[in-house]
Amino acid sequence: MPAWGPAQITDTCGSVLRSGRSASSLPPECRWPYTRIMRISGILILVVLISMAVVVFLQSRDVTAKRDALAVVATQLREEGVEGVGFDRKRAFELIAVLEGLSADPDAIGNHIEDLKTITSTAASWSAGAASPSPELHASVAIRKAAGELRDHAVRPSSSTLRKAKHELEKARHALTITSSGAGTTAPSGLTTEGVRDRINNLEAAQKEKILEIEEELGP
């Protein structure tokens, strides 16, 4: 049997992985991306489990202890390997507008994958440099998640990913324009728990981006 070239492996593995077959039934050349995806998914599950454990632990503490503990957790949930930069409010609104435009024109998303990667990288740096909690952190994470949903749409077109992207963009706009939270809004509350939630969402977005990198390499 002749050796497969990279293009053949990419085309074949892409269809095989999306078929939902178990790891044991995959051809040898398809197992490395499957293993990477499972490893990344395992890390994400671990992050969620740790966060749930923190919540359970804090339920037994008094208010002051909870606030102090949450502040420590929010600080330690920062993404590794990402250098923080100052938040650029004007640029943030520009990126929101770009993402809103792509959300309204789904057919164009596939031609802007590199732009979406640049946006997620920019939002990741803003998140790393933002205080916890803060409107800047809330908006940065929402922008990052919106860009991720649009990248996901390019891999697996779905009205659900578009709805999620639009919801995240709404959250980003509100975070930067509404000064107080209330019923019917998505503005950040300013509580330390909000900062922890944003940090967890940021880590989840980072893990999703790693999975998308593999799926984008595999192609349709």
C-alpha positions as CSV (number, residue, x, y, z in Angstrom):
1,M,0.0,0.0,0.0
2,P,1.5,3.4,-1.0
3,A,2.3,5.9,1.8
4,W,-0.2,8.6,2.3
5,G,0.8,12.2,1.8
6,P,-0.2,15.1,4.2
7,A,-3.2,16.1,2.0
8,Q,-4.6,12.6,1.9
9,I,-4.2,12.2,5.7
10,T,-5.9,15.6,6.3
11,D,-8.8,14.9,4.1
12,T,-9.4,11.3,5.3
13,C,-8.9,12.0,9.0
14,G,-11.1,15.0,8.9
15,S,-14.1,13.0,7.7
16,V,-13.2,10.0,10.0
17,L,-12.9,12.1,13.2
18,R,-16.2,13.9,12.5
19,S,-17.9,10.5,12.0
20,G,-17.8,9.9,15.8
21,R,-15.8,6.6,15.6
22,S,-14.0,5.5,18.7
23,A,-10.3,5.9,19.1
24,S,-9.6,2.1,18.8
25,S,-11.3,2.0,15.4
26,L,-9.4,4.9,13.9
27,P,-6.6,4.3,11.4
28,P,-3.1,4.9,13.0
29,E,-2.5,8.1,11.0
30,C,-5.7,9.6,12.4
31,R,-5.1,8.9,16.1
32,W,-2.7,11.8,16.8
33,P,-5.3,14.6,16.3
34,Y,-7.9,12.5,18.2
35,T,-5.5,12.1,21.1
36,R,-4.7,15.9,21.1
37,I,-8.4,16.8,21.1
38,M,-9.1,14.4,24.0
39,R,-6.1,15.7,26.0
40,I,-7.3,19.3,25.5
41,S,-10.9,18.4,26.4
42,G,-9.6,16.6,29.5
43,I,-7.8,19.8,30.6
44,L,-11.0,21.8,30.2
45,I,-13.0,19.3,32.2
46,L,-10.3,19.5,35.0
47,V,-10.6,23.3,35.0
48,V,-14.4,23.1,35.4
49,L,-14.1,20.5,38.2
50,I,-11.6,22.6,40.1
51,S,-13.8,25.6,39.8
52,M,-16.8,23.6,41.2
53,A,-14.7,22.4,44.1
54,V,-13.7,26.0,44.9
55,V,-17.4,27.0,44.9
56,V,-18.3,24.1,47.3
57,F,-15.4,25.0,49.6
58,L,-16.4,28.7,49.7
59,Q,-19.9,27.9,50.7
60,S,-18.6,27.0,54.1
61,R,-16.7,30.2,54.7
62,D,-17.8,33.5,56.0
63,V,-18.3,36.5,53.7
64,T,-14.9,38.1,54.3
65,A,-13.1,34.8,53.8
66,K,-15.0,34.1,50.6
67,R,-14.1,37.5,49.2
68,D,-10.4,37.1,49.9
69,A,-10.4,33.5,48.7
70,L,-12.2,34.5,45.4
71,A,-9.7,37.3,44.8
72,V,-6.8,34.7,45.1
73,V,-8.6,32.3,42.8
74,A,-9.2,35.0,40.2
75,T,-5.6,35.9,40.2
76,Q,-4.4,32.3,39.8
77,L,-6.8,31.5,37.0
78,R,-4.9,33.7,34.6
79,E,-3.9,32.1,31.3
80,E,-0.3,30.9,31.1
81,G,2.0,32.2,28.4
82,V,0.0,35.2,27.5
83,E,1.5,38.7,28.2
84,G,-1.0,41.2,29.4
85,V,-1.4,44.6,27.7
86,G,-3.5,47.6,28.4
87,F,-7.1,47.6,27.3
88,D,-7.8,49.8,24.2
89,R,-11.4,50.9,24.5
90,K,-11.6,52.4,21.0
91,R,-10.1,49.3,19.4
92,A,-12.5,47.1,21.4
93,F,-15.5,48.8,19.9
94,E,-13.9,48.5,16.4
95,L,-13.4,44.7,16.9
96,I,-17.0,44.3,18.2
97,A,-18.2,46.0,15.0
98,V,-16.0,43.7,12.8
99,L,-17.4,40.6,14.5
100,E,-20.9,41.9,14.3
101,G,-20.4,42.4,10.5
102,L,-19.2,38.8,10.1
103,S,-22.1,37.5,12.2
104,A,-24.4,39.2,9.8
105,D,-22.6,37.7,6.8
106,P,-21.8,34.1,7.7
107,D,-20.7,33.1,4.2
108,A,-17.7,35.5,4.6
109,I,-16.5,34.0,7.9
110,G,-14.4,31.3,6.2
111,N,-12.3,34.0,4.4
112,H,-11.4,35.7,7.7
113,I,-10.0,33.0,9.9
114,E,-6.6,34.7,10.2
115,D,-8.4,37.9,11.2
116,L,-10.4,36.0,13.8
117,K,-7.2,34.5,15.2
118,T,-5.7,38.0,15.5
119,I,-8.8,39.2,17.3
120,T,-8.7,36.3,19.8
121,S,-5.0,37.0,20.4
122,T,-5.7,40.6,21.1
123,A,-8.6,39.9,23.4
124,A,-6.5,37.3,25.2
125,S,-3.8,39.9,25.9
126,W,-6.4,42.4,27.1
127,S,-7.8,39.7,29.4
128,A,-4.4,38.9,30.8
129,G,-3.8,42.6,31.6
130,A,-7.2,43.4,33.0
131,A,-8.2,43.6,36.7
132,S,-10.5,41.0,38.2
133,P,-13.3,41.9,38.2
134,S,-13.6,44.8,35.7
135,P,-15.7,45.8,32.7
136,E,-12.5,45.5,30.6
137,L,-12.0,41.9,31.6
138,H,-15.7,41.1,31.0
139,A,-15.6,42.7,27.5
140,S,-12.3,41.1,26.5
141,V,-13.5,37.6,27.4
142,A,-16.8,38.2,25.5
143,I,-15.0,39.4,22.4
144,R,-12.6,36.4,22.5
145,K,-15.5,34.0,22.9
146,A,-17.5,35.7,20.1
147,A,-14.5,35.3,17.7
148,G,-14.2,31.7,18.8
149,E,-17.8,31.0,18.0
150,L,-17.3,32.4,14.5
151,R,-14.3,30.3,13.9
152,D,-16.4,27.3,15.1
153,H,-19.1,28.3,12.6
154,A,-16.5,28.1,9.8
155,V,-15.7,24.5,10.8
156,R,-19.3,23.5,11.6
157,P,-21.8,26.0,10.2
158,S,-24.7,26.3,12.6
159,S,-27.2,29.0,13.6
160,S,-26.4,28.1,17.2
161,T,-22.8,29.4,16.9
162,L,-24.0,32.6,15.3
163,R,-26.5,33.1,18.1
164,K,-23.8,32.6,20.7
165,A,-21.4,35.0,18.9
166,K,-24.1,37.7,18.8
167,H,-24.9,37.1,22.5
168,E,-21.2,37.5,23.5
169,L,-20.9,40.7,21.4
170,E,-24.0,42.1,23.2
171,K,-22.3,41.3,26.5
172,A,-19.1,43.1,25.4
173,R,-21.0,46.2,24.3
174,H,-23.0,46.3,27.5
175,A,-19.9,45.9,29.6
176,L,-18.3,49.0,28.1
177,T,-21.4,51.1,27.9
178,I,-23.5,50.2,31.0
179,T,-22.1,51.4,34.3
180,S,-24.4,49.3,36.6
181,S,-25.9,45.9,36.4
182,G,-29.6,45.1,36.8
183,A,-32.4,43.0,35.7
184,G,-32.4,42.4,31.9
185,T,-28.8,43.5,31.4
186,T,-25.6,41.6,30.9
187,A,-23.4,44.2,32.5
188,P,-20.8,42.9,35.0
189,S,-21.8,43.1,38.6
190,G,-18.4,44.2,40.0
191,L,-18.4,41.3,42.5
192,T,-15.3,39.2,42.9
193,T,-17.3,36.2,41.7
194,E,-17.8,37.9,38.4
195,G,-14.0,38.1,38.0
196,V,-13.6,34.4,38.8
197,R,-16.4,33.5,36.3
198,D,-14.7,35.7,33.6
199,R,-11.3,34.0,34.2
200,I,-12.9,30.6,33.9
201,N,-14.6,31.6,30.7
202,N,-11.3,32.9,29.4
203,L,-9.5,29.6,30.1
204,E,-12.4,27.7,28.4
205,A,-12.1,30.0,25.3
206,A,-8.3,29.3,25.2
207,Q,-8.9,25.5,25.2
208,K,-11.6,25.8,22.6
209,E,-9.1,27.7,20.3
210,K,-6.6,24.9,20.6
211,I,-9.2,22.4,19.5
212,L,-10.2,24.7,16.6
213,E,-6.6,24.9,15.5
214,I,-6.6,21.1,15.0
215,E,-10.0,21.1,13.3
216,E,-9.0,23.9,10.9
217,E,-5.8,22.0,10.0
218,L,-7.9,18.9,9.2
219,G,-10.2,20.9,6.9
220,P,-13.8,20.2,5.9
